[in-house]
Amino acid sequence: MTVGSQVKGCYSSIKSIEASLGILSNKTQNVESKQAFEHTEQLMKQIKNDLQKQVVMLSKQEPQYK
């Protein structure tokens, strides 16, 4: 498995986590829990954006693995 495919897999996982946190945030009634879910969702969004940049960079460096 190439580094590019590992990063793409991680990116997909982070997208899924981000979506799950959004759902949990909407479903919870507890204010503290809601804030924690929303904060973590924002962190995941930042990580997802960074990983997306890495995917683009790696696909340029490893064009044979697209």
C-alpha angles and dihedrals in degrees: 000000000000126000088246093057091046091052090047090051091049090048091054091049092050091050089053093048091049091052092047092051090052091052092047091048091054094047101047122093095194111098095210092049091048091052092048092050092047093048092049090046089056091050090051090050090055092048090047091053091050091049091049089057089050091051090054092046093047093047088057091049095043104034091156090066099054 
